[in-house]
Amino acid sequence: MSPAPPAAALEVSGLSHSFGARQALRDVGFRIAPGDFTALLGLNGAGKTTLFALVTRLYHSRQGRVTVFGHDIRRQPSAALAAMGVVFQQSTLDLDLTVRQNLAYHASLHGIAGSRARTRIEEELERVGLADRRDARVRQLSGGQRRRVELARALVHDPALLLLDEPTVGLDIESRRFLIEHVRHLCRQRGLAVLWATHLIDEADDTAKVIVLHQGQVLDQGPVPEVNVRAGVTTLRATFDTLTGQRQEGGGR
Ligand SMILES: Nc1ncnc2c1ncn2[C@@H]1O[C@H](COP(=O)(O)OP(=O)(O)OP(=O)(O)O)[C@@H](O)[C@H]1O
C-alpha cells in the first residue's frame, strides 16, 4: 500500500465570497504542494486580493474551506498562520522604524525574541542583500528595497508557505527580476510553497504552475504547458486571452 500523500501546503475548496450583492469569488478550489511556485493570474477585479484576505483570515469565509499544511484556517488559525508568510499588495512597513525594528516587531508577534530573533533577522536581510541597511529607517529606502524588506519580514518566522499579492507593482525591471528570481530560488532551495498573485503574465514561465482567475472563478489551473495544450495555444499569454476572452493587443500586460 502506498503511503498517504503529504498534506498540501495550501488547499482551498469551494470558496465563495460576496460583498453585498457583488460576488467576488465563486466556488474557488486549488491545491499547492510544498516547493510549488504557483502564479495566480487575474486582471484587476478578478478576486485575487479577496482570496488573499480569506486565506490569511482578514475576512471570514462563510462558504468553503482553507487548510494550510492540514490546519483548517477556521479551526486551527494559530497553526495555519504560523506556517504562512505574507507580502500584501499595500506595504505594511512602519516607515519611521528601522529595517531591523520592523522585522523584530514581526518576529515578536510570532513568539521569536532575543538571540534567535537577531539571528533570523540577520539571515533574512543577508539573503535579500540588505544587511548593510539594517539600521536605516524604511523611509530612506527605495521602493525596491522596501519590497525586499517585506519579503525578509514575511520569512523571518521560517514559514513553509509564502503568499505575495502583486509584489512587483511599481518596481523597476531590475527590482522585479531580483524579486522573482529570489522567490523562485527559495522554492527550489528551501522547498517553499509560493502563491504569487499577479496580472503580469510574463511573471509565470513554463516551469511554473498557474491558476487563471477571472471574475471570481477559476477558469483553468495546472502546469503552464498543460493549460496551454488545453487552451489549444502555445503561449501562456494566448491561453489567458483565450480563457478570459481578451483581445491580444501585445505588450501592456
Ligand atoms: N471591500 C469591498 N467592498 C465591495 N466590493 C469589493 C470590496 N473589495 C473588493 N470588492 C470587489 O470584489 C471584486 C474582486 O476584487 P479584488 O480586489 O479581490 O480583485 P483583485 O483581483 O485583487 O484586483 P486588483 O488587482 O485590482 O486588486 C471586484 O469586483 C471588487 O470591486
The ligand as an SDF file (V2000), in Angstrom:
LIG
                    3D

 31 33  0  0  0  0  0  0  0  0999 V2000
  -14.4560   45.8790    0.3360 N   0  0  0  0  0  0  0  0  0  0  0  0
  -15.1240   45.6790   -0.7980 C   0  0  0  0  0  0  0  0  0  0  0  0
  -16.4030   46.0740   -0.9290 N   0  0  0  0  0  0  0  0  0  0  0  0
  -17.1080   45.8540   -2.0560 C   0  0  0  0  0  0  0  0  0  0  0  0
  -16.6040   45.2530   -3.1670 N   0  0  0  0  0  0  0  0  0  0  0  0
  -15.3260   44.8410   -3.1060 C   0  0  0  0  0  0  0  0  0  0  0  0
  -14.5130   45.0290   -1.9280 C   0  0  0  0  0  0  0  0  0  0  0  0
  -13.2870   44.5250   -2.1760 N   0  0  0  0  0  0  0  0  0  0  0  0
  -13.3220   44.0420   -3.4300 C   0  0  0  0  0  0  0  0  0  0  0  0
  -14.5420   44.2230   -3.9950 N   0  0  0  0  0  0  0  0  0  0  0  0
  -14.9660   43.8000   -5.3310 C   0  0  0  0  0  0  0  0  0  0  0  0
  -14.6800   42.4030   -5.4370 O   0  0  0  0  0  0  0  0  0  0  0  0
  -14.1470   42.1030   -6.7060 C   0  0  0  0  0  0  0  0  0  0  0  0
  -12.7560   41.4850   -6.5450 C   0  0  0  0  0  0  0  0  0  0  0  0
  -11.8340   42.4820   -6.0680 O   0  0  0  0  0  0  0  0  0  0  0  0
  -10.3380   42.1520   -5.6580 P   0  0  0  0  0  0  0  0  0  0  0  0
   -9.7490   43.3780   -5.0690 O   0  0  0  0  0  0  0  0  0  0  0  0
  -10.3150   40.9040   -4.8640 O   0  0  0  0  0  0  0  0  0  0  0  0
   -9.6880   41.8370   -7.0900 O   0  0  0  0  0  0  0  0  0  0  0  0
   -8.1530   41.7980   -7.5000 P   0  0  0  0  0  0  0  0  0  0  0  0
   -8.0220   40.6760   -8.4550 O   0  0  0  0  0  0  0  0  0  0  0  0
   -7.3040   41.7570   -6.2860 O   0  0  0  0  0  0  0  0  0  0  0  0
   -7.9590   43.1710   -8.2530 O   0  0  0  0  0  0  0  0  0  0  0  0
   -6.7730   44.2680   -8.1100 P   0  0  0  0  0  0  0  0  0  0  0  0
   -5.6110   43.6770   -8.7920 O   0  0  0  0  0  0  0  0  0  0  0  0
   -7.3580   45.4530   -8.8090 O   0  0  0  0  0  0  0  0  0  0  0  0
   -6.5690   44.4900   -6.6460 O   0  0  0  0  0  0  0  0  0  0  0  0
  -14.1540   43.3940   -7.5060 C   0  0  0  0  0  0  0  0  0  0  0  0
  -15.3430   43.4240   -8.2640 O   0  0  0  0  0  0  0  0  0  0  0  0
  -14.1690   44.4530   -6.4330 C   0  0  0  0  0  0  0  0  0  0  0  0
  -14.8010   45.6280   -6.9010 O   0  0  0  0  0  0  0  0  0  0  0  0
  1  2  1  0
  2  3  1  0
  2  7  2  0
  3  4  2  0
  4  5  1  0
  5  6  2  0
  6  7  1  0
  6 10  1  0
  7  8  1  0
  8  9  2  0
  9 10  1  0
 10 11  1  0
 11 12  1  0
 11 30  1  0
 12 13  1  0
 13 14  1  0
 13 28  1  0
 14 15  1  0
 15 16  1  0
 16 17  2  0
 16 18  1  0
 16 19  1  0
 19 20  1  0
 20 21  2  0
 20 22  1  0
 20 23  1  0
 23 24  1  0
 24 25  2  0
 24 26  1  0
 24 27  1  0
 28 29  1  0
 28 30  1  0
 30 31  1  0
M  END
$$$$
